[in-house]
Amino acid sequence: MMFLVRGENIDSGYLIPPDQLFPVLEQRVVAGFQMLAARVAQGKAMGGVFPGERGGALVLEADSLEELDAFMNSLPFFGLIKWDIKPLMPFSTIAEKIPQYLS
């Protein structure tokens, strides 16, 4: 199963004291991007960040909704990001289905 995953930073200005901001970036954000990069290296994702913005998108492969949910919740910055996730139907599948719909 493929999923389009889009994430945008939640402005947590008042939630994180200034003296804790850099440790959060190091411990959560960098670690989360490393996990996403590993998923790309495994061939199970493709994507990146929006240049000059605090957000990004990827197409993520997962065998089930449960696998997707477990992976997303394992990201260290999961709670710092507003997520929008949509399932994707492969082009090959819809190409097979359209003639059936028309008959």
C-alpha positions in Angstrom: 0.0 0.0 0.0 1.2 3.5 -0.8 0.4 6.6 1.2 1.0 10.3 0.5 2.2 11.8 3.7 2.5 15.5 4.2 3.7 17.2 7.3 3.9 20.8 8.5 5.6 22.0 11.6 3.4 23.1 14.5 4.6 26.4 15.9 5.5 25.2 19.4 7.0 28.5 20.4 5.3 28.7 23.8 5.4 24.9 24.4 9.2 24.6 24.3 11.3 26.9 26.5 14.1 28.6 24.5 16.9 26.8 26.4 15.4 23.5 25.4 14.9 24.2 21.7 18.2 23.1 20.4 18.2 19.8 22.3 14.8 19.1 20.9 16.0 19.8 17.4 19.0 17.5 17.9 17.1 14.7 19.6 13.9 14.7 17.8 14.1 16.5 14.4 17.5 15.2 13.3 16.7 11.7 14.5 13.3 11.8 12.7 15.0 12.8 9.4 17.5 10.0 9.9 14.6 7.5 10.2 13.0 8.9 7.1 16.3 8.8 5.2 16.7 5.1 6.2 13.2 4.4 4.9 14.2 6.0 1.6 17.4 4.0 1.5 15.4 0.8 2.0 13.3 1.7 -1.1 10.1 2.1 1.1 9.8 5.9 0.7 10.6 8.8 -1.5 10.3 12.4 -0.6 11.8 15.4 1.0 11.3 18.8 2.6 9.9 22.0 1.0 12.9 24.4 0.5 12.6 27.4 2.8 9.6 26.0 4.6 9.1 23.9 7.7 7.3 21.0 6.1 7.7 18.2 3.6 6.1 15.3 1.9 6.8 11.7 1.0 5.2 8.7 -0.6 5.5 5.9 2.0 5.0 2.2 1.4 3.5 0.1 4.2 2.0 -3.4 4.1 -0.9 -2.3 6.3 -2.5 0.6 8.1 -1.1 -0.8 11.3 2.4 -0.7 9.9 1.9 2.8 8.7 0.6 3.9 12.1 3.4 2.2 14.0 6.1 3.8 11.8 4.5 7.3 12.0 4.2 7.1 15.8 7.8 5.9 16.1 9.1 9.2 14.5 10.6 11.2 17.3 9.0 14.4 16.0 5.6 12.8 15.4 3.8 15.1 18.0 5.5 18.2 16.7 4.1 17.9 13.2 0.6 18.3 11.8 0.2 15.3 9.5 -2.1 14.8 6.4 -2.1 11.2 5.1 -3.9 9.9 2.1 -3.9 6.4 0.6 -2.8 6.1 -3.0 -4.1 3.8 -5.7 -1.4 2.8 -8.2 -1.8 4.2 -11.7 -1.7 0.6 -13.1 -4.7 -0.4 -10.9 -6.8 2.5 -12.0 -5.8 1.9 -15.7 -7.2 -1.6 -15.3 -10.4 -0.4 -13.5 -11.5 2.4 -15.8 -12.5 0.1 -18.7 -14.6 -1.9 -16.2 -16.3 1.2 -15.0 -17.2 2.3 -18.5 -18.7 -1.1 -19.5 
